[in-house]
Amino acid sequence: MGFFTKEVKIALVAIVGIVVLFLGLNFLKGLPIFATDDNYYITFDDVSGLSSSSPVYANGYRVGVVRDIIYDYKNNGKVVAVMGLDDNMRLPVGSKAEIASDLLGNIKINLVLGNDPLHMMSEGDTIPGAKEEGVMGKVSAMLPALESIVPKLDSIMSSLNMLLADPALRNTLHHVEGMTGNLDATSRELKSLSASLSREVPAMMTKANGVLDNTQQLTGNLASVDVASMTASINQTLANVNEMTRKLNSNEGTLGLLMRDASLYDHLSSTAADADSLLIDLKAHPKRYVHFSIFGRKDKQK
């Protein structure tokens, strides 16, 4: 009778089926079939949602898987997760792990690597773990602050409603509308003035340049005048006027004598009076002074 009896064959098939089932379950869980990973331990206070086969990521890249979760009854109820990492992965001293979830609710572990590249952790070491706050955690942390702000917001809204109900505010808004219209009109006038200045300023500048040119020319002409010679001529003229004035005030010359000698003035007046009488008599009796006859006959004097 041979070794591979019917019973042995059934037993071998059962063993192979159990092995295949075990390996298939591990494969479905995401566990490596032929494990070559390094095991590390993570201690948590709470592992809600975490389970065996949860993936482990470092900088967004999958580097391992959670192999097992153990409740530590001796260490104040800590929960220890056995983490299998790729044997090429090295953890710097000071690294930690965080439980995170995505938008679909999938749970994973994110490794936050330490900043010491010179000192690495050894296989079997334990690292601290915690839960990532996420959006809901941050919102929960903000709730106390929001609760303290709500009464203030209520007071602000009440004050705002009172302010909006005040008729003075409506009047102010109407005035602001009028001021806006005035500012618009002023803006248009300023634009018109600016356009006018843009047209007139070049002409004004041209005229100003002409005036400056004339001023420069006048300055050049004044600079070319012989001031010393002109001053000497004026001084000579003033000296002549002074000399003439001196002679008029003295007895020198006819004008001086006429102005200063009263007897000469009396003689001149007497001579003028005699000449006037002679002219009157000459007009009245011309024959006394002029004798004229065609035949050379003299009239008898009367």
Phi, psi and chi 1 to 4 in degrees:
 res  aa     phi    psi   chi1   chi2   chi3   chi4
   1 MET       -  127.7 -174.3  175.1  175.9      -
   2 GLY   -75.7  170.7      -      -      -      -
   3 PHE   -70.6  -43.9  176.6   75.1      -      -
   4 PHE   -81.1   73.8  -69.4  101.4      -      -
   5 THR   -77.8  176.0   61.4      -      -      -
   6 LYS   -62.2  -39.1 -174.6  177.2 -179.0  179.8
   7 GLU   -67.0  -40.2  -69.2   79.6    4.1      -
   8 VAL   -65.7  -42.7  172.9      -      -      -
   9 LYS   -61.6  -41.0  -68.8  178.7  179.2  179.5
  10 ILE   -63.2  -39.8  -66.2  173.2      -      -
  11 ALA   -65.5  -43.5      -      -      -      -
  12 LEU   -63.8  -41.0  -69.3  175.5      -      -
  13 VAL   -63.0  -39.9  170.6      -      -      -
  14 ALA   -64.2  -42.5      -      -      -      -
  15 ILE   -64.3  -45.5  -67.1  172.0      -      -
  16 VAL   -61.6  -40.0  171.3      -      -      -
  17 GLY   -62.6  -40.2      -      -      -      -
  18 ILE   -65.0  -42.6  -67.5  172.3      -      -
  19 VAL   -63.7  -45.1  172.0      -      -      -
  20 VAL   -63.3  -40.5  171.0      -      -      -
  21 LEU   -62.1  -43.4  178.7   61.5      -      -
  22 PHE   -63.2  -48.3  175.7   75.6      -      -
  23 LEU   -64.8  -37.6  -65.0  178.0      -      -
  24 GLY   -65.3  -41.3      -      -      -      -
  25 LEU   -62.8  -43.9  -69.6  174.5      -      -
  26 ASN   -62.0  -38.4  -74.0  -21.6      -      -
  27 PHE   -65.7  -42.5  177.2   76.4      -      -
  28 LEU   -65.5  -32.5  -67.2  175.0      -      -
  29 LYS   -76.2  -10.3  -70.2 -179.5 -179.9  179.5
  30 GLY    89.3    8.2      -      -      -      -
  31 LEU   -84.8  142.3  -61.3  174.6      -      -
  32 PRO   -65.2  140.5   22.9  -31.5      -      -
  33 ILE   -71.3  -45.9  -62.5  175.0      -      -
  34 PHE  -110.7   95.0  -57.9  101.0      -      -
  35 ALA   -70.2  124.1      -      -      -      -
  36 THR  -128.1   15.9   58.2      -      -      -
  37 ASP   -80.2  160.1  -64.6  -15.3      -      -
  38 ASP   -93.5  135.5  -64.9  -25.4      -      -
  39 ASN   -95.6  134.7  -69.7  -27.4      -      -
  40 TYR  -129.1  161.1  -65.6   86.7      -      -
  41 TYR  -118.5  138.9  -61.6   93.8      -      -
  42 ILE  -123.5  130.6  -49.0  171.8      -      -
  43 THR  -102.0  131.0   57.6      -      -      -
  44 PHE  -125.5  153.8  -67.5  101.0      -      -
  45 ASP   -86.5  -29.0  -67.6  -32.9      -      -
  46 ASP  -149.7  128.4 -174.4   -0.5      -      -
  47 VAL  -119.5   35.9  -69.4      -      -      -
  48 SER   -55.9  123.9  -61.7      -      -      -
  49 GLY    91.4  -19.5      -      -      -      -
  50 LEU   -80.3  141.9 -173.0   66.0      -      -
  51 SER  -147.3  169.3   62.3      -      -      -
  52 SER   -61.4  144.9  -61.5      -      -      -
  53 SER    79.2    4.4   73.6      -      -      -
  54 SER   -66.5  136.6  -65.4      -      -      -
  55 PRO   -73.9  155.2   27.2  -33.8      -      -
  56 VAL  -119.0  130.4  179.2      -      -      -
  57 TYR  -121.8  147.9  -70.1   87.1      -      -
  58 ALA  -132.1  117.9      -      -      -      -
  59 ASN    57.2   35.3  -62.1  -32.4      -      -
  60 GLY    83.8    1.3      -      -      -      -
  61 TYR  -112.4  136.2 -175.8   79.1      -      -
  62 ARG   -73.9  123.2 -179.5  166.9  176.1  167.5
  63 VAL  -122.1   -3.1  -65.8      -      -      -
  64 GLY  -177.0 -167.2      -      -      -      -
  65 VAL  -150.4  154.2   67.2      -      -      -
  66 VAL   -80.9  119.6  175.9      -      -      -
  67 ARG   -84.4  -38.8  -69.3 -174.1  172.7  -83.3
  68 ASP  -159.8  156.9 -164.5    7.8      -      -
  69 ILE  -126.2  127.7  -61.5  176.3      -      -
  70 ILE  -125.6  134.1  -56.6  170.3      -      -
  71 TYR   -90.3  123.5 -171.2   83.4      -      -
  72 ASP   -91.6  101.0 -170.1   -3.7      -      -
  73 TYR   -73.4  -20.3  -66.5   96.1      -      -
  74 LYS   -92.7  -13.1  -62.9  179.7 -179.7  180.0
  75 ASN  -118.3   60.5 -168.9   15.2      -      -
  76 ASN    54.8   35.6  -62.2  -34.8      -      -
  77 GLY    72.5   24.7      -      -      -      -
  78 LYS   -68.6  150.9  -67.6  -75.5 -173.8  178.7
  79 VAL  -110.9  129.2 -179.1      -      -      -
  80 VAL  -110.7  127.9  179.2      -      -      -
  81 ALA  -107.5  129.7      -      -      -      -
  82 VAL   -88.8  119.9 -178.8      -      -      -
  83 MET  -112.2  124.4  175.4  179.6   61.6      -
  84 GLY  -100.0  119.1      -      -      -      -
  85 LEU  -110.4  154.1  -63.7 -179.2      -      -
  86 ASP   -56.1  139.2 -170.9  -71.5      -      -
  87 ASP   -66.6  -12.7   55.4   -1.2      -      -
  88 ASN   -86.4   -9.9  -66.8  -40.7      -      -
  89 MET   -84.1  130.4 -177.7   66.6 -173.1      -
  90 ARG  -118.7  135.5  -65.7  -69.3 -179.2  -92.9
  91 LEU  -103.3  118.5  -67.4  179.3      -      -
  92 PRO   -67.3  152.6  -18.0   31.0      -      -
  93 VAL   -62.2  135.6  173.9      -      -      -
  94 GLY    99.2    2.4      -      -      -      -
  95 SER   -73.0  157.1  -60.7      -      -      -
  96 LYS  -145.5  168.3   61.4 -178.5 -179.2  178.5
  97 ALA  -124.0  145.9      -      -      -      -
  98 GLU  -131.0  136.3  -67.5 -179.1  -13.5      -
  99 ILE   -84.6  123.7  -61.1  175.8      -      -
 100 ALA  -130.1  161.9      -      -      -      -
 101 SER  -136.1  146.9   61.9      -      -      -
 102 ASP   -92.4 -172.9   56.0   20.0      -      -
 103 LEU   -65.6  -25.4  -64.6  176.3      -      -
 104 LEU   -87.5   -1.6  -62.0  178.0      -      -
 105 GLY    89.6    6.2      -      -      -      -
 106 ASN   -72.3  132.6  -61.7  -41.6      -      -
 107 ILE   -94.5  139.1  -55.0  -61.0      -      -
 108 LYS  -148.5  170.3   61.6 -178.1  178.6  179.0
 109 ILE  -114.8  126.9  -69.8 -179.3      -      -
 110 ASN  -103.2  128.1  -74.2  -30.5      -      -
 111 LEU   -89.9  125.8  -67.0  176.6      -      -
 112 VAL  -101.7  104.0 -179.1      -      -      -
 113 LEU   -74.0  146.2  -57.5  178.8      -      -
 114 GLY   -74.9  172.5      -      -      -      -
 115 ASN  -102.3   18.9  -63.0  -37.5      -      -
 116 ASP  -112.9   91.8 -171.6   -1.4      -      -
 117 PRO   -75.1   -8.5   28.3  -32.9      -      -
 118 LEU   -90.3  -24.9  -60.4  178.8      -      -
 119 HIS  -118.1  118.0  -59.9   85.9      -      -
 120 MET  -108.8  152.1  -60.7  -65.2  169.5      -
 121 MET   -79.7  153.0  -60.0  177.6   67.1      -
 122 SER   -94.8  159.6  -58.8      -      -      -
 123 GLU   -61.8  136.4 -179.0 -177.4    1.9      -
 124 GLY    92.2   -3.5      -      -      -      -
 125 ASP   -72.5  161.2  -73.3  -13.5      -      -
 126 THR  -110.4  135.4  -59.6      -      -      -
 127 ILE  -120.5  151.4   62.6  175.7      -      -
 128 PRO   -74.4  149.8   26.9  -33.5      -      -
 129 GLY  -129.8  156.4      -      -      -      -
 130 ALA  -155.6  175.7      -      -      -      -
 131 LYS   -97.3  136.5  -88.3 -165.4  170.7 -176.4
 132 GLU   -71.5  135.8 -172.1 -179.6   47.9      -
 133 GLU   -62.8  -48.0  -71.2 -174.2   -2.8      -
 134 GLY    67.6 -172.3      -      -      -      -
 135 VAL   -68.9  -44.0  176.1      -      -      -
 136 MET   -66.7  -35.6  -64.9  -54.5  -63.3      -
 137 GLY   -64.9  -40.4      -      -      -      -
 138 LYS   -67.0  -38.6  -66.5  178.9  179.8  178.5
 139 VAL   -64.2  -40.7  170.9      -      -      -
 140 SER   -62.6  -38.0  -61.2      -      -      -
 141 ALA   -67.8  -26.8      -      -      -      -
 142 MET   -85.3  -13.0  -67.7  174.0   59.5      -
 143 LEU   -57.4  -45.1  -76.2  177.1      -      -
 144 PRO   -58.6  -41.2  -24.5   34.9      -      -
 145 ALA   -65.5  -38.8      -      -      -      -
 146 LEU   -65.6  -38.3  -68.4  175.2      -      -
 147 GLU   -63.5  -35.3  -69.8  176.7   -5.2      -
 148 SER   -75.9  -22.9   62.9      -      -      -
 149 ILE   -83.6  -28.2  -68.5  175.3      -      -
 150 VAL   -55.9  -47.3  166.8      -      -      -
 151 PRO   -59.8  -38.3  -23.6   35.0      -      -
 152 LYS   -65.8  -40.0  -63.6 -179.9 -179.2  178.2
 153 LEU   -62.5  -39.0  -70.6  176.0      -      -
 154 ASP   -62.7  -43.1 -174.9   44.7      -      -
 155 SER   -65.1  -39.8  175.4      -      -      -
 156 ILE   -64.1  -42.9  -68.4  172.5      -      -
 157 MET   -64.4  -38.2  -67.3  -58.5  -63.4      -
 158 SER   -63.1  -45.5  -60.4      -      -      -
 159 SER   -62.6  -38.7  -59.4      -      -      -
 160 LEU   -65.7  -40.5 -175.4   59.6      -      -
 161 ASN   -63.7  -40.6  -70.0  -29.4      -      -
 162 MET   -63.7  -40.2  -67.8  176.6   60.4      -
 163 LEU   -65.8  -41.3  179.0   62.8      -      -
 164 LEU   -68.7  -28.8  -67.3  175.3      -      -
 165 ALA   -80.7   -8.4      -      -      -      -
 166 ASP   -74.1  125.6 -168.7   -9.4      -      -
 167 PRO   -62.0  -27.8  -19.9   31.0      -      -
 168 ALA   -60.6  -33.6      -      -      -      -
 169 LEU   -66.1  -41.4  179.6   60.7      -      -
 170 ARG   -63.1  -42.6  -68.6 -166.4  -65.4  -90.3
 171 ASN   -60.9  -40.9  -64.8  -28.2      -      -
 172 THR   -61.7  -41.6  -58.1      -      -      -
 173 LEU   -63.4  -38.8  -67.8  176.8      -      -
 174 HIS   -63.1  -42.5  -70.7  -55.4      -      -
 175 HIS   -63.3  -39.2  -66.9  160.9      -      -
 176 VAL   -63.1  -37.4  168.7      -      -      -
 177 GLU   -63.0  -43.0 -176.7  178.5    1.2      -
 178 GLY   -63.8  -41.7      -      -      -      -
 179 MET   -62.7  -36.9  -68.7  172.0   60.9      -
 180 THR   -63.6  -41.9  -57.1      -      -      -
 181 GLY   -62.3  -43.1      -      -      -      -
 182 ASN   -62.6  -41.7  -65.7  -26.5      -      -
 183 LEU   -63.8  -36.2  -71.7  175.2      -      -
 184 ASP   -64.4  -45.2 -172.2   27.4      -      -
 185 ALA   -63.0  -42.3      -      -      -      -
 186 THR   -62.0  -39.1  -56.8      -      -      -
 187 SER   -62.8  -41.8  176.8      -      -      -
 188 ARG   -63.7  -42.2  -71.1 -163.9  -62.7  -89.4
 189 GLU   -62.8  -40.1  -67.6  177.0   -1.2      -
 190 LEU   -63.8  -38.3  -72.5  176.0      -      -
 191 LYS   -64.1  -42.2  -72.1 -178.3  179.3  178.6
 192 SER   -63.3  -43.7  176.1      -      -      -
 193 LEU   -62.1  -41.1  177.7   60.3      -      -
 194 SER   -63.4  -41.4  176.9      -      -      -
 195 ALA   -64.4  -40.3      -      -      -      -
 196 SER   -63.3  -43.5  176.6      -      -      -
 197 LEU   -63.6  -36.1  -71.0  176.4      -      -
 198 SER   -63.8  -32.2  -61.4      -      -      -
 199 ARG   -79.9  -38.2  -67.5 -168.2  -58.5  -91.7
 200 GLU   -88.3  -29.7  -64.4  178.6    0.6      -
 201 VAL   -59.6  -42.7  165.6      -      -      -
 202 PRO   -58.4  -41.9  -26.7   36.7      -      -
 203 ALA   -64.7  -41.3      -      -      -      -
 204 MET   -62.1  -38.9  -66.4  173.1   61.8      -
 205 MET   -67.0  -36.1  -67.7  -59.4  -64.1      -
 206 THR   -63.8  -45.4  -57.6      -      -      -
 207 LYS   -62.6  -40.8  -66.7 -179.2 -179.5  178.9
 208 ALA   -62.6  -38.4      -      -      -      -
 209 ASN   -65.0  -37.9  -69.1  -28.2      -      -
 210 GLY   -63.7  -43.3      -      -      -      -
 211 VAL   -61.5  -40.8  173.1      -      -      -
 212 LEU   -63.9  -39.2  -70.2  176.4      -      -
 213 ASP   -63.2  -43.9  -66.7  -22.1      -      -
 214 ASN   -63.1  -40.1  -66.1  -24.7      -      -
 215 THR   -63.0  -42.4  -57.3      -      -      -
 216 GLN   -63.1  -40.0  -67.8  176.6   -6.2      -
 217 GLN   -65.1  -44.3 -176.9  176.9    0.9      -
 218 LEU   -60.8  -41.7  176.9   60.2      -      -
 219 THR   -62.1  -39.5  -56.0      -      -      -
 220 GLY   -64.7  -40.9      -      -      -      -
 221 ASN   -64.9  -42.6  -66.4  -24.6      -      -
 222 LEU   -62.8  -36.0  -69.7  175.7      -      -
 223 ALA   -68.0  -28.5      -      -      -      -
 224 SER   -82.3  -12.1   62.8      -      -      -
 225 VAL   -69.1  136.1  172.5      -      -      -
 226 ASP   -81.8   88.8 -169.7   -5.0      -      -
 227 VAL   -64.4  -36.7  178.0      -      -      -
 228 ALA   -65.0  -44.1      -      -      -      -
 229 SER   -66.4  -40.9  177.2      -      -      -
 230 MET   -64.0  -41.3 -177.4 -179.1  -65.8      -
 231 THR   -63.7  -39.0  -56.7      -      -      -
 232 ALA   -65.1  -40.6      -      -      -      -
 233 SER   -64.3  -42.2  -61.6      -      -      -
 234 ILE   -63.8  -41.4  -67.2  173.0      -      -
 235 ASN   -63.1  -38.8  -69.9  -25.7      -      -
 236 GLN   -66.0  -42.2 -176.8   64.0   35.5      -
 237 THR   -62.9  -42.8  -57.9      -      -      -
 238 LEU   -63.6  -35.2  -68.7  175.4      -      -
 239 ALA   -66.8  -41.0      -      -      -      -
 240 ASN   -64.3  -41.4  -66.8  -25.6      -      -
 241 VAL   -63.3  -40.3  170.8      -      -      -
 242 ASN   -63.4  -39.9  -70.2  -28.2      -      -
 243 GLU   -65.0  -42.7 -179.6   65.2   19.5      -
 244 MET   -64.6  -41.3 -176.1  178.7   66.1      -
 245 THR   -63.3  -38.7  -56.5      -      -      -
 246 ARG   -63.3  -41.9 -174.0 -172.4   64.8   77.8
 247 LYS   -68.5  -36.1  -70.8 -177.9  178.6 -178.8
 248 LEU   -64.3  -35.8  -72.7  175.4      -      -
 249 ASN   -78.0  -15.0  -68.5  -32.4      -      -
 250 SER  -100.7 -176.9   66.3      -      -      -
 251 ASN   -93.2   12.4  -67.4  -30.5      -      -
 252 GLU   -86.3  136.4  -61.0  178.6    3.8      -
 253 GLY    82.9  164.7      -      -      -      -
 254 THR   -66.5  -46.0  -55.9      -      -      -
 255 LEU   -63.6  -39.6  -69.9  176.6      -      -
 256 GLY   -63.9  -43.4      -      -      -      -
 257 LEU   -65.4  -39.2  -69.0  173.0      -      -
 258 LEU   -63.7  -37.8 -177.5   61.7      -      -
 259 MET   -78.7  -27.9  -66.2  177.2   63.2      -
 260 ARG  -104.3  -29.3  -53.8  -73.2  -66.5 -179.5
 261 ASP   -95.5  111.5 -168.1   -9.0      -      -
 262 ALA   -72.2  -32.8      -      -      -      -
 263 SER   -65.7  -38.3   61.1      -      -      -
 264 LEU   -63.6  -37.0  178.5   59.1      -      -
 265 TYR   -66.2  -38.8  172.7   76.7      -      -
 266 ASP   -67.5  -42.5  -66.3  -23.8      -      -
 267 HIS   -61.0  -42.7  -71.5  -55.3      -      -
 268 LEU   -64.7  -39.5  -72.2  175.3      -      -
 269 SER   -65.0  -41.5  -62.9      -      -      -
 270 SER   -65.7  -41.4  176.7      -      -      -
 271 THR   -63.3  -42.6  -58.2      -      -      -
 272 ALA   -63.6  -39.0      -      -      -      -
 273 ALA   -66.9  -41.0      -      -      -      -
 274 ASP   -63.6  -42.0  -67.3  -19.6      -      -
 275 ALA   -63.7  -35.0      -      -      -      -
 276 ASP   -69.4  -41.1 -175.8   54.9      -      -
 277 SER   -64.5  -40.9  -61.5      -      -      -
 278 LEU   -61.3  -42.3  179.4   60.1      -      -
 279 LEU   -65.7  -38.9  -72.8  174.4      -      -
 280 ILE   -64.6  -43.5  -66.7  171.9      -      -
 281 ASP   -67.3  -35.4 -173.0   61.6      -      -
 282 LEU   -65.6  -37.4  179.6   59.9      -      -
 283 LYS   -70.4  -35.3  -70.0 -179.9  179.3  179.7
 284 ALA   -78.2  -38.0      -      -      -      -
 285 HIS  -133.1   74.2  -53.2  -75.7      -      -
 286 PRO   -67.1  -26.9   22.6  -30.9      -      -
 287 LYS   -71.2  -17.2  -66.7 -178.5  177.5 -178.5
 288 ARG   -68.6  -25.3  -69.1 -178.9 -178.4  178.3
 289 TYR  -110.4  -23.7  -57.0   95.9      -      -
 290 VAL  -125.0  123.0  179.0      -      -      -
 291 HIS  -116.3  117.6  -58.8  -79.1      -      -
 292 PHE  -143.4  134.0  179.1   76.3      -      -
 293 SER  -149.6  140.6  176.0      -      -      -
 294 ILE   -68.8  -38.8  -62.2  175.4      -      -
 295 PHE   -96.4    8.3  -58.5  102.4      -      -
 296 GLY    72.1   23.4      -      -      -      -
 297 ARG   -93.9  136.2 -178.7 -178.6  176.4 -177.5
 298 LYS   -98.4  134.6  -69.7 -175.8  179.2 -179.6
 299 ASP   -79.3  152.0  -69.3  -22.5      -      -
 300 LYS   -76.1  131.0 -173.2  178.0 -179.5 -180.0
 301 GLN   -69.7  137.4  -66.0 -178.7   -5.0      -
 302 LYS   -92.2      -  -65.4 -178.2  179.4  178.8
